[in-house]
Amino acid sequence: MSAQTELEEMLQELSRGEGPVMAALAKLNADAFSQPDLDERTAVAARIGALVALDAPAASYYAHIILADQVGITPDTMKALLVTLAPLVGSARVVSAADNVLQVVRQST
């Protein structure tokens, strides 16, 4: 297998939220959820808010959407989060985030 093919496969895995690079990123982020003054639900909501503000790609949302479900962030809470962020980040970022989250949800089912 050529180096270019290997690189393309790795990048495709990463774009789907899979593979060893995504696993390494998840491991790096594990300590971020152990802050004593911040519960996990708030931490996940803050991280999703940062992804929205950065106009992050769908793959960046993958682990956070799974975590959001695990800590009780419901679809209604996600909608409220996007509505709350809209005046700060703008409608284009919120619409982009909604599309990215939808892509992740569709890939997960």
C-alpha positions in Angstrom: 0.0 0.0 0.0 1.4 3.4 -0.9 2.0 6.2 1.6 -0.6 8.3 -0.2 -3.2 5.5 0.1 -2.4 5.0 3.8 -2.8 8.8 4.4 -6.1 8.9 2.5 -7.4 6.0 4.6 -6.3 7.6 7.8 -7.9 10.9 6.9 -11.2 9.2 5.9 -11.3 7.4 9.2 -10.7 10.7 11.0 -13.4 12.4 9.1 -15.8 9.7 10.2 -14.7 10.0 13.8 -12.9 6.6 13.7 -9.4 5.1 13.8 -6.3 5.4 15.8 -6.0 9.2 15.5 -9.5 9.7 16.9 -8.7 7.3 19.7 -5.6 9.3 20.6 -7.6 12.6 20.5 -10.2 11.0 22.8 -7.5 9.9 25.2 -6.0 13.4 25.2 -9.4 14.9 26.1 -10.2 12.5 28.9 -8.7 14.7 31.6 -10.7 17.7 30.5 -13.8 16.1 32.2 -12.2 15.7 35.6 -12.4 19.4 36.7 -13.6 19.4 40.3 -15.8 22.6 39.9 -17.5 21.6 36.7 -19.9 18.7 36.3 -19.6 16.5 33.2 -22.9 17.8 31.6 -21.7 21.4 31.8 -18.3 20.5 30.5 -19.7 18.7 27.5 -22.1 21.6 26.8 -19.2 24.0 27.0 -17.1 21.9 24.6 -20.0 21.7 22.1 -20.4 25.4 22.4 -16.7 25.8 21.5 -17.1 23.5 18.5 -20.0 25.6 17.3 -18.0 28.9 17.7 -15.1 27.4 15.8 -17.3 26.1 13.0 -15.7 22.7 13.6 -16.3 19.9 11.1 -18.7 17.0 11.8 -15.9 14.6 12.8 -15.0 16.9 15.7 -18.6 16.5 17.1 -18.5 12.7 17.0 -17.2 12.0 20.5 -19.0 14.9 22.0 -22.4 13.8 20.7 -21.9 10.4 22.3 -20.8 12.0 25.5 -23.8 14.4 25.4 -26.2 11.5 25.3 -24.4 9.8 28.2 -24.5 12.8 30.5 -28.2 13.5 29.7 -28.0 16.3 27.2 -31.3 15.8 25.3 -32.2 17.0 21.8 -34.2 19.8 23.5 -31.1 20.8 25.5 -29.0 20.7 22.3 -31.6 23.0 20.6 -31.5 25.4 23.6 -27.7 25.4 23.5 -27.7 26.4 19.8 -30.4 29.1 20.3 -28.3 30.5 23.2 -25.2 30.5 21.1 -26.8 32.1 18.0 -26.5 35.8 19.1 -22.8 35.3 20.0 -21.6 33.2 17.0 -24.1 34.0 14.3 -26.7 32.1 12.4 -24.2 30.7 9.9 -22.3 28.9 12.6 -25.4 27.6 14.3 -26.8 26.2 11.0 -23.4 24.7 10.2 -23.3 23.1 13.7 -26.8 21.7 13.3 -25.9 20.1 10.0 -22.7 18.7 11.5 -24.5 17.2 14.4 -27.1 15.7 12.1 -24.3 14.1 10.0 -22.9 12.5 13.2 -26.3 11.3 14.3 -27.0 9.7 10.9 -23.6 8.0 10.9 -24.2 6.6 14.4 -27.6 5.0 13.5 
